[in-house]
Amino acid sequence: MEIKNSTKNKITKLNRIKTKCPVCKKRSIDPFTPFCSKKCSNSDLIKWLSNENYINLDLE
């Protein structure tokens, strides 16, 4: 099965969209997306593990 050129262009455009790092607001970098660095990635993970960040599922 072959992907048409128009579909390929749409896929690559989506991959190029850059977001800002949720921790420091710098531009995100590919290996760490959505973060800008390993440091920010680890910082966010520590916040989740220490319950600083959580998702409130209280529906009442």
C-alpha positions, 0 to 999 in steps of 0.5 A: 500500500502506497501513501499519496504525496498529499497525505505525506505532506499533511503528516510531515506538517503535523510532525513539525508543529512545535509546542512549548515546554510545560515546565519552563515555556521554552520550545520543545525538542524532539527527543524530549517532546513535549519538554525541552530537555531531560531536566524538565522531563525529570522535573515534571516526573518528580512532581507527579510522583510526589503528588504535586500534580494530580488529576482530580477525578472527583465527579461530585 
